[in-house]
């Protein structure tokens, strides 16, 4: 489906954290109302359409080959892998997980840890190799999810153990090269840098070490000394079990099924309280005419 650059930009912003958080805080969004006009979505939908229908329409336009942005790829991973192959009862997803100077676009924890780096048709591949090497220090499995136009270049740039998936024009994920998982590649100090302090303490207790009792200014240095002596695979496996508990999304399973498919990736990577989640869900069920009045 064709759209101008301005319309595509407006459609993309509909899924921004700013819009989603406004809906959660207020049950409405003036920015969304403006974007519905700028994107042409308001004119393309029937009067009885809902706000949820507007999001689904926007996503349908964005998922067309040539229009796709990072959010479309993240949604494909959410729909096809997290919710398609796994479930929120057994797996958790993080978005933009910081690893050193990089951010993994999506990380899934189930029986292991899997990082997904997205390289859409709009993205440069300049930093790709350094990114996947950084992720390999923390996660046992690393994949690049890319477009048909990038796939040959991606295969040339990344190590052979990195998996390569292609988001096809039919919105399916095709395995171009299967990843080779190996937790022994991970590094305890890189894992320590990735997890929160409470999670680092939990890992230490699991290996029989009492967390250090030192001033806050010295805690990271003390933890570095302890983690440096630990075995990589053991620390990785404990990271997975710890984060599956500390960052569990199992309670969100029913809620996620109740909101439009196009918004599920956004809601799984944003933290909202129950009241905000309810306001957002209620907003998606309003007629689009009500949303246009939010301006």
C-alpha angles and dihedrals in degrees: 000000000000123000135165121252090254092051092048091051090052092047090051092051090054087075095046120123088244093063095040093048091048090055089050096048100040108014087239140058128210089194091056090051091054092046092052088060097041094049096048090237092122091055094044095055130075119250093251092055118117132227087256089056088053091055091048091049091050091050092049090057094045095050092062113110108267094026099064121122133183093278092059090054092046089051091051090054090047095048101036101036114017097038097020103048099019135022136228089252091067106021139047130202130211124193124212094002109191116232112175107304093343137072121220106222094219133005123187123196117197121124087338139004122273126185122200120200112196121215108176125186087266094056133092120232094211096112098031100107095048090047096054092044089055092048090051089064091062109023128055095215125040125187134179116213111201147154128269088252093058103037099094092049092046092052090053095049106045129068117264093251091063114095121228123209126183124212101219128211087258091059094251127129112238119197107232094170127002117235120241108225117214122161091189088075089066123096123222093219092052089050090049090053090051101049129069121255094255089052092049089052090051091052091051093050090052090058091046099258121129111226113252118265102216135127116287091251090061101039098094093049091050092048091049090057092051098044093046090069096049126100116255101228093046093051091046093050092048090048089056095049092043096049093044085062102035094044099031117155097188092114089060096060098098093039093052090054090054098059129070114284090237092063100046097091090051094050094047092057098042124074113228133161121239094263092053092048090052092049091051093048091048090049092054089057095055120103113263090242089067091052092051088057091060092081 
